[in-house]
Amino acid sequence: MFFDKTRNLFILAFCLLFIIVTFAQAKSSFKLASAGRVPQHKAAPGTVKDAQKEVVPEQIEYVGEIFGVKVPANNYYFIRNALIVFGNRRGPQPKTEKELEEVVWEQLVLSFLAYQENIVVDQDELEKEVGKTIASAGANFDRKKDTKAYEAWLKEKVNEPPAIFESQIRHLLQLEKLRTYIMGKIEPPVDDAEAQQVFFNEAGRLSIELVFFDEESQAEEFYKKVSRRANVWEQEKKKRPGDFKAPGAVSIAYLVDLWGIPQDAATKMMKKKTGEFYPPRPVHTKFAVFKILDKRAADNKDYAKSKEAYFEKVKLQKKFEGYKTWLKNVKQAANIKIYPPPVLPEQSTATAENHSTALNVTQ
């Protein structure tokens, strides 16, 4: 939203430099990992009875490659089961088997890179997060004093022993710390125009009504009619009320971010008079014509008071965008290869389509 071509080049240059360095370092580390010199994720001992969980088939030793190095099956199933328990904390929840696989392999890459960058989760951090996690899920006991209650609770909720459950939380914290570390390396430029735009978007209020059309030509024809005779709007609304929507008196940011209204269109609508119409623009998969119901522009005096905060807000947004670019590029550099699964006597039935997150926690 905030990037122009110059800033895109800045982010891309950073990402490429980081990937080149990381690739060289990571390949060495992955070789150590395959030789057993890097701590490996361990699968839960014994048979997992919960139908949602998956165990490592004895016939599978490696499931694929990252940076040309084989990935142990234990690592793969450890992360896959962590996703089943906790869901995807940074992104949409996978709804299909393909989406689940993509998230698993993304986290495998990030886990190895976190190790390479020496991202460590100390015991105090782990203890706090474990306590917060089980409390959010409804636990009302002291897990340190009542270990039996803790073990029984985990058995009921996720069918895991404490060691595996806590290792999964450590993994999630490690990924979060890696993300913070990468974003900390990104220092994007921010100018006053960008900060002002965010201020106007948040402080300005715009009340509009939209009517949707499947084809742009239909929207254009309607706009021409309503521009000549304003009462055509209400006449059309009576014919097909379901195609007319009014978000209410909301911020411009709300209209842009949640309704998908183009930023330039929203800015121009703020200059229109109440009762006027705005020409067709694409909104999601359709085309919309707009009617201005009411508006209230942001006050420049308020911007002067909080200018620094808006600069930081734009900077943070650019850091998020920079992280996304870095993640996309580093996954490409990893050259992920997934081995075809062997034919096994009994295949697990746990897939993205038939599992729900086992542990309900409040983030």
SVG drawing of the C-alpha trace seen along z (x, -y; Angstrom):
<svg xmlns="http://www.w3.org/2000/svg" viewBox="-39 -23 68 76">
<polyline fill="none" stroke="black" stroke-width="0.4" points="0.0,0.0 2.8,-2.3 5.5,-1.2 6.5,-3.0 9.1,-1.7 12.0,-3.2 11.0,-1.7 10.2,1.7 13.8,1.7 15.1,0.9 13.2,3.8 14.1,6.2 17.8,5.3 17.8,6.0 16.0,9.3 18.4,10.5 21.5,9.6 20.1,11.4 19.2,14.5 22.6,14.7 24.3,14.6 21.8,16.9 21.9,19.4 25.6,19.9 25.4,20.2 22.3,22.3 23.6,24.9 26.5,25.5 24.2,25.8 21.7,28.1 24.6,30.5 25.4,30.5 21.7,31.2 21.6,34.2 24.8,35.5 23.0,35.3 24.9,32.4 21.9,30.1 19.2,30.8 16.4,32.6 12.7,32.4 11.5,35.7 8.2,37.4 6.1,38.2 6.9,41.6 4.4,44.4 1.2,44.6 -0.8,41.4 -4.4,42.4 -6.0,39.1 -7.3,39.4 -6.3,35.8 -2.6,36.4 -0.1,38.0 2.9,40.2 6.0,40.8 5.7,43.9 8.6,46.2 9.1,46.6 9.8,42.9 13.2,41.5 13.3,38.3 10.4,36.4 12.2,33.9 15.0,31.4 15.7,27.8 18.7,26.1 19.6,29.5 19.8,31.2 17.4,34.0 14.7,33.1 14.2,35.8 10.6,37.1 10.7,36.4 11.1,32.7 8.3,32.7 5.7,34.5 6.8,32.4 5.8,29.2 2.7,30.7 1.4,31.8 2.2,28.4 0.0,26.9 -2.8,29.3 -2.5,28.3 -2.0,24.6 -3.0,23.6 -1.1,21.1 -0.4,18.2 0.9,15.9 -1.4,16.2 -4.6,17.8 -5.5,21.2 -4.9,23.9 -8.2,25.3 -6.9,27.9 -4.1,30.5 -2.1,28.4 -2.3,25.3 -1.3,27.3 1.7,28.7 2.8,25.2 2.7,23.9 4.6,27.0 7.4,26.5 7.5,22.8 8.0,23.4 10.6,26.0 12.6,23.4 12.1,20.8 13.1,23.3 16.4,24.0 17.1,20.4 16.3,19.5 18.9,22.1 21.4,20.6 20.8,17.1 21.2,18.5 17.7,17.5 17.3,19.0 14.3,19.2 15.4,19.1 13.7,21.1 12.0,18.0 10.4,17.1 9.2,20.7 7.8,20.9 5.8,17.7 4.4,18.7 3.4,22.2 1.6,20.7 -0.2,18.2 -1.2,20.8 -2.7,23.3 -4.4,20.5 -6.0,19.2 -7.2,22.7 -9.0,22.9 -6.5,24.7 -6.9,23.7 -4.0,25.6 -0.4,24.9 1.5,27.2 4.7,27.0 3.1,28.2 0.5,30.5 2.4,32.3 -0.2,35.1 -3.0,32.7 -0.9,31.0 -0.1,34.4 -3.8,35.5 -5.0,32.1 -2.6,32.4 -3.6,36.0 -7.2,34.9 -6.7,31.8 -4.0,32.7 -2.9,36.2 0.7,35.2 3.3,35.4 4.5,32.1 7.9,32.4 6.5,32.5 3.9,29.8 6.5,27.5 8.9,28.2 6.1,27.1 5.6,23.9 9.4,23.3 9.3,23.8 6.5,21.2 8.4,18.7 11.5,19.3 9.7,18.5 8.3,15.3 11.7,14.2 13.1,14.8 10.4,12.7 11.2,9.9 14.9,10.2 14.3,10.0 12.0,7.0 14.5,5.3 17.0,5.4 14.6,3.6 14.8,-0.2 12.5,-1.5 12.3,-5.2 9.1,-7.1 8.1,-10.5 5.6,-13.0 3.1,-12.3 2.8,-8.7 2.3,-9.5 -0.3,-12.1 -2.2,-9.6 -2.4,-7.2 -3.6,-10.0 -6.3,-11.2 -7.4,-7.6 -7.8,-7.0 -9.2,-10.3 -11.4,-11.1 -15.0,-9.7 -16.8,-8.9 -20.3,-7.5 -21.2,-6.1 -23.6,-3.7 -22.5,-1.3 -24.3,0.5 -22.6,3.5 -22.5,4.8 -21.0,7.9 -19.8,6.1 -17.9,2.8 -20.1,1.7 -23.2,2.2 -21.7,0.0 -20.7,-2.7 -24.2,-2.8 -25.8,-3.2 -23.4,-5.9 -24.3,-7.9 -28.0,-7.5 -27.7,-8.5 -25.4,-11.5 -28.3,-12.9 -31.2,-12.0 -30.3,-11.4 -33.7,-9.7 -32.5,-6.7 -30.5,-5.6 -33.6,-5.0 -35.5,-3.5 -32.8,-1.0 -32.5,-0.2 -36.2,0.8 -35.6,3.2 -32.6,5.0 -32.0,3.9 -29.6,6.8 -27.0,5.2 -26.9,1.9 -24.6,1.7 -24.0,-1.1 -21.0,-0.5 -22.1,-3.5 -20.1,-6.4 -16.7,-4.8 -13.0,-5.7 -11.4,-5.8 -9.0,-3.1 -12.0,-0.9 -13.3,-1.3 -9.9,-0.8 -8.6,2.1 -11.8,4.1 -14.1,3.1 -11.4,3.1 -12.2,-0.4 -9.2,-1.8 -7.3,-4.4 -7.3,-7.0 -11.1,-6.6 -11.7,-7.1 -9.5,-10.2 -11.4,-11.7 -14.7,-10.9 -13.8,-13.0 -13.7,-16.0 -17.2,-15.3 -20.3,-17.0 -23.0,-15.1 -25.4,-13.5 -23.0,-13.3 -21.9,-10.2 -18.6,-8.6 -17.8,-6.6 -17.3,-2.8 -14.3,-1.2 -13.5,2.4 -14.3,3.7 -13.2,7.3 -14.7,9.3 -17.4,6.7 -17.7,3.1 -19.3,0.5 -20.8,-2.9 -20.8,-5.2 -23.1,-7.7 -21.7,-10.2 -24.0,-10.3 -21.9,-12.2 -18.2,-13.0 -15.9,-14.6 -12.4,-15.4 -9.5,-15.0 -8.1,-18.1 -4.5,-19.0 -4.0,-20.3 -4.5,-16.8 -1.9,-15.5 0.7,-18.0 0.2,-16.7 0.7,-13.0 2.9,-13.2 5.7,-11.1 3.3,-8.3 2.0,-8.1 5.6,-8.0 6.2,-5.0 2.9,-3.4 4.0,-3.7 7.4,-2.3 6.0,0.7 3.7,1.4 6.6,1.3 8.6,3.6 5.7,6.1 5.7,5.8 9.4,6.2 9.2,9.4 6.7,10.9 9.0,10.1 11.9,11.7 9.9,14.8 8.8,15.2 12.3,14.9 13.9,17.1 11.4,19.9 12.4,19.7 16.1,19.8 15.5,22.9 14.5,24.8 12.0,27.0 11.7,30.5 9.0,32.8 9.5,36.5 6.4,38.6 5.0,40.5 5.6,44.3 2.6,46.6 1.9,47.7 -0.5,50.3 -2.4,47.7 -2.4,44.1 -3.2,41.4 -6.5,39.7 -5.4,36.4 -5.7,33.7 -6.5,30.0 -10.0,30.9 -10.9,33.1 -8.9,31.7 -9.7,28.7 -7.2,27.1 -7.1,29.3 -6.2,26.6 -8.4,23.5 -6.3,20.6 -6.9,16.9 -4.1,15.1"/>
</svg>
